[in-house]
């Protein structure tokens, strides 16, 4: 897998990829790799980790992994390339599909449930990070994720925003919370894809990001929770306004 400005591949995928439980290896592996693709943790045009690495991280056989990748290929999400520089590559996302696709997504998602669950998880993660404190290495990871959102071109903003929030969820110290957040964030991103990018909103969100990271690094748990709650409320208001 190639490495870009987002940091090493392990950092990007750690919040999502984890050993699956016995009995549901295929289904859980498919769910996790779908999350990697839907969250943009491996951008379109980039290569997934090698089969051997993926199989080891998921705790499945390479035969099962190939069955999973075949499903993703059949769905037009990845493609397999042969040769020295081959592997499994994520295909760029196509257009969201217009009004018909928007209506389909809304019909299949309980928007209020998604937004409330997202807020509970994010507020909790922010408070835990601030209350427990971060190591120097963890603090640097959080700062780096924030910097990438600040310097992001408009077309890349949502993907890098996702990485910032996933980093915070991972650093809270609860793998269960991290896994649940990755799943709900994928649903949030599907909804966000249905509304336009608003520069003024992104500027406001970025100011909240800065304040949030400062509160976490200062150990201000109450402040971190309040900033995150306000941040989630802003996104929720936009989504309700456009989609309900």
C-alpha positions in Angstrom: 0.0 0.0 0.0 1.3 3.4 -0.9 1.9 6.0 1.8 0.8 9.6 1.3 0.5 12.8 3.3 -2.1 11.2 5.5 0.6 9.2 7.3 1.5 5.6 7.3 -1.1 3.0 6.3 -1.2 1.4 9.7 -2.2 4.7 11.3 -5.0 5.1 8.8 -6.5 1.6 9.0 -6.0 0.8 12.7 -9.3 2.3 13.8 -11.2 -0.1 11.5 -9.2 -3.3 10.9 -9.2 -5.7 13.7 -9.4 -9.5 14.1 -12.8 -10.9 13.3 -14.8 -13.2 15.5 -14.9 -16.9 14.8 -18.0 -18.0 12.9 -18.6 -14.7 11.0 -15.2 -14.3 9.4 -16.4 -13.5 5.9 -19.2 -11.2 6.9 -17.1 -9.2 9.4 -14.1 -8.9 7.1 -16.4 -7.7 4.4 -17.9 -5.1 6.7 -14.5 -3.8 7.8 -13.0 -3.5 4.3 -16.2 -1.8 3.2 -15.7 0.7 6.0 -12.1 1.3 4.9 -13.4 2.1 1.4 -16.5 4.1 2.4 -14.6 6.2 4.9 -11.9 7.0 2.4 -9.1 5.6 4.5 -7.6 4.3 1.3 -8.4 7.0 -1.3 -9.5 6.1 -4.9 -6.6 5.1 -7.0 -4.6 3.8 -4.0 -3.8 0.2 -3.2 -5.2 -1.8 -0.3 -2.6 -3.6 1.9 -1.2 -6.8 0.5 -3.4 -9.9 0.9 -1.0 -11.4 3.4 -1.1 -8.3 5.6 -4.9 -7.9 5.3 -5.5 -11.6 6.2 -3.2 -11.4 9.2 -4.8 -8.2 10.5 -8.3 -9.6 10.1 -7.4 -13.0 11.4 -8.8 -14.9 8.3 -7.4 -17.1 5.7 -6.3 -15.7 2.3 -9.0 -17.8 0.7 -11.7 -16.1 2.7 -10.1 -12.7 2.0 -10.1 -13.4 -1.7 -13.8 -14.1 -1.5 -14.3 -10.8 0.2 -12.3 -8.9 -2.4 -14.2 -10.6 -5.1 -17.5 -9.2 -3.7 -16.0 -5.7 -3.6 -14.7 -6.1 -7.2 -18.2 -7.3 -8.4 -19.6 -4.2 -6.7 -17.3 -1.9 -8.6 -15.5 -0.7 -5.5 -12.0 -2.2 -6.2 -10.1 -3.7 -9.1 -7.3 -6.3 -9.2 -4.1 -5.5 -11.1 -1.4 -7.9 -12.0 2.3 -7.4 -12.3 5.1 -6.0 -10.3 3.1 -3.0 -9.1 -0.2 -4.9 -9.0 -2.6 -5.5 -6.1 -6.1 -4.6 -5.2 -6.8 -0.9 -5.9 -9.7 1.2 -4.6 -11.7 2.7 -7.5 -12.6 6.4 -7.4 -16.1 7.0 -6.3 -18.6 7.8 -9.0 -21.2 10.6 -8.8 -23.7 10.1 -6.0 -26.4 9.5 -8.6 -28.6 12.6 -8.3 -32.0 12.9 -6.7 -32.9 9.2 -7.1 -29.8 8.1 -5.1 -30.4 10.8 -2.5 -34.0 9.6 -1.9 -32.8 5.9 -1.7 -30.2 6.7 0.9 -32.7 8.7 3.0 -35.3 6.0 2.8 -32.8 3.4 4.1 -31.3 5.4 7.0 -32.9 6.6 10.3 -31.2 10.0 10.2 -32.1 11.0 13.8 -30.7 7.7 15.2 -27.5 8.0 13.3 -27.0 11.6 14.4 -27.7 10.9 18.1 -25.5 7.9 18.2 -22.7 9.8 16.5 -23.0 12.6 19.1 -22.9 10.2 22.0 -19.8 8.4 20.7 -17.9 11.6 19.7 -18.7 13.5 22.9 -17.6 10.5 24.9 -14.4 10.0 23.0 -13.4 13.7 23.3 -14.0 13.6 27.0 -12.1 10.4 27.5 -9.1 11.7 25.6 -8.9 14.9 27.6 -9.6 13.2 31.0 -7.0 10.4 30.5 -4.4 12.4 28.7 -2.4 11.5 25.6 1.2 10.4 25.3 3.5 12.7 23.3 3.2 10.4 20.3 -0.6 10.4 20.5 -0.7 14.1 20.8 1.5 14.5 17.7 -0.9 12.2 15.8 -3.8 14.3 16.8 -2.0 17.6 15.8 -1.0 16.1 12.5 -4.5 15.0 11.7 -5.7 18.6 12.5 -3.0 20.1 10.3 -4.1 17.9 7.4 -7.7 19.2 7.6 -6.4 22.8 7.7 -4.3 22.4 4.6 -6.9 20.2 2.7 -8.1 21.1 -0.7 -11.9 21.4 -0.8 -12.3 18.0 -2.7 -10.3 16.2 0.0 -11.8 18.0 3.1 -14.4 15.5 4.1 -12.0 12.5 3.8 -9.4 14.2 6.0 -12.1 15.5 8.4 -13.1 11.8 8.8 -9.5 10.8 9.6 -9.3 13.5 12.3 -12.5 12.3 14.0 -11.4 8.6 13.7 -8.0 9.5 15.2 -9.8 11.0 18.2 -12.0 8.0 18.6 -9.1 5.6 18.4 -7.0 7.6 21.0 -9.8 7.5 23.6 -8.6 4.0 24.6 -11.8 2.1 23.9 -11.6 -0.3 20.9 -15.3 -1.0 21.2 -16.2 2.7 20.9 -13.7 3.1 18.1 -15.3 0.2 16.1 -18.8 1.6 16.7 -17.8 5.1 15.7 -16.2 3.8 12.4 -19.5 2.2 11.6 -21.7 5.2 12.3 -19.3 7.6 10.6 -19.7 5.6 7.4 -23.4 6.3 7.6 -22.8 10.0 8.4 -20.5 10.2 5.3 -23.2 8.7 3.1 -25.5 11.4 4.3 -22.9 14.2 3.8 -22.3 13.0 0.3 -25.9 14.0 -0.4 -25.5 17.7 0.5 -23.2 20.4 -0.9 -19.9 21.5 0.6 -20.4 24.9 2.1 -17.2 26.9 2.5 -18.5 29.0 5.4 -19.6 25.9 7.3 -16.2 24.3 6.7 -14.4 27.4 8.0 -16.6 27.3 11.2 -16.0 23.5 11.6 -12.2 24.1 11.3 -12.3 26.7 14.1 -14.2 24.1 16.2 -11.6 21.5 15.4 -8.8 23.7 16.6 -10.6 24.5 19.8 -11.4 20.8 20.3 -7.8 19.7 19.9 -6.6 22.4 22.2 -9.1 21.4 24.9 -8.1 17.7 24.6 -4.4 18.5 24.8 -5.0 20.8 27.8 -6.8 18.1 29.6 -10.1 20.1 29.7 -12.6 17.2 29.6 -15.7 19.4 30.1 -14.6 21.8 27.4 -13.8 19.1 25.0 -17.2 17.5 25.4 -19.0 20.8 25.0 -17.1 21.7 21.8 -17.7 18.3 20.3 -21.3 18.5 21.2 -21.6 21.8 19.5 -19.7 20.5 16.5 -21.9 17.5 16.1 -25.0 19.7 16.4 -23.8 21.9 13.6 -23.4 19.0 11.2 -26.8 17.6 12.4 -28.5 20.9 11.7 -27.2 20.9 8.1 -28.2 17.3 7.4 -31.7 17.9 8.8 -32.1 21.0 6.8 -31.1 19.4 3.5 -32.5 15.9 4.0 -35.6 16.0 6.2 
